[in-house]
């Protein structure tokens, strides 16, 4: 009996010592391996885990994290005063904020805060010096490239308009990152009807102290010959960049005791020059339902003085 107990103790001791040495070796091996499987980014050691690709590039934009630091949040807080439409892949630039759609390689939405100062002509800002550039803060799997647009017949259409960001050259240049672009029909749309809508938004700064503008793509269904509705859209380039069927702008003007909202949806096609902008006004909730987003959710609709030019 005693001999049997001694044998059990010896077996347990052997297991314990084996576990101790195995653990020590594993710890040392892990420490050495961690030097290989990690990388230092912005002073922080990030482990290279499955599903967390590490690539040593300089970020054009930064993921938005509300750290509470005025340096990190002051401008973002101004732009996003009335709430984020969604929190999917949010990126903050110096003068606008966007949510990036990694599957379609275009934005979900882009938010801007405009004032008279933002849109005044600044001689030191030269748009011709701006180049369309892939945003290296986006993983290579999900980026759009200039080659995707080349020969496609579509323009690289700004969501945050370059003309809205004239305070600094850098602000203008950042609007040329491809994360801020979506394929748009050029003649009759991007260079005409859509450009007119952008100009209209800028003119609102003459009426309101602050103008908040949210812009993005839509993929709307259409009834076809069989009587069924389908969502069909083209993709372009090697990265299959989605071509939206429509684009929207939802705008809030704030100032002088007034809060006015305007909402527009335009089809991504050639539009006759004589078509008035008012023809594209729609109820804001129709865009929210179609896009799966909530615009200005921190702003109670009861505080609005007008919607699409009609008094509330």
PEBEL-V605406 format. One record per backbone hydrogen bond with DSSP energy under -0.5 kcal/mol. NH is the residue of the N-H (numbers start at 1). CO is the residue of the C=O. If there is no record, write none. Layout:
nh-><NH NH>
co-><CO CO>
This chain:
nh-><5 6 7 8 9 10 11 12 13 14 15 16 17 18 19 20 21 22 23 24 25 26 27 28 29 30 31 32 33 34 35 35 36 36 37 39 41 41 44 46 46 48 49 52 55 57 59 62 64 65 67 72 73 74 77 78 79 80 81 83 89 91 92 93 93 97 98 99 100 101 102 105 106 108 109 110 111 112 113 114 119 120 123 125 126 127 129 130 133 136 138 142 143 143 148 149 149 150 152 155 157 157 159 161 164 165 166 172 173 174 175 175 176 177 178 180 181 182 183 184 186 189 190 191 192 194 195 196 197 198 199 200 201 202 203 204 205 206 207 208 209 210 211 212 213 213 214 215 216 217 218 222 224 227 230 232 236 240 241 242 243 244 245 246 247 248 249 250 251 252 253 254 255 258 260 261 262 264 265 266 268 269 271 275 279 280 281 282 286 287 287 288 289 290 291 292 293 294 295 298 299 300 303 304 305 306 307 308 310 312>
co-><1 2 3 4 5 6 7 8 9 10 11 12 13 14 15 16 17 18 19 20 21 22 23 24 25 26 27 28 29 30 31 32 32 33 33 46 39 44 41 39 44 37 47 49 53 55 57 92 90 63 65 69 69 70 73 74 75 76 78 80 87 98 62 91 96 111 91 109 89 106 100 101 101 99 99 215 97 213 95 211 115 116 121 122 124 125 126 127 176 134 135 139 139 140 145 145 146 146 149 184 155 182 180 159 161 162 118 168 169 170 171 172 173 174 133 177 178 157 242 155 153 186 185 186 189 189 189 192 193 194 195 196 197 198 199 200 202 203 204 204 254 254 114 252 112 211 250 110 248 107 246 230 228 224 222 230 241 237 236 104 234 242 218 218 266 216 264 214 262 212 260 210 258 255 253 306 251 249 280 247 245 267 188 272 276 277 278 263 283 283 284 284 285 286 287 288 288 85 293 82 296 298 300 301 259 259 310 261 307 305>
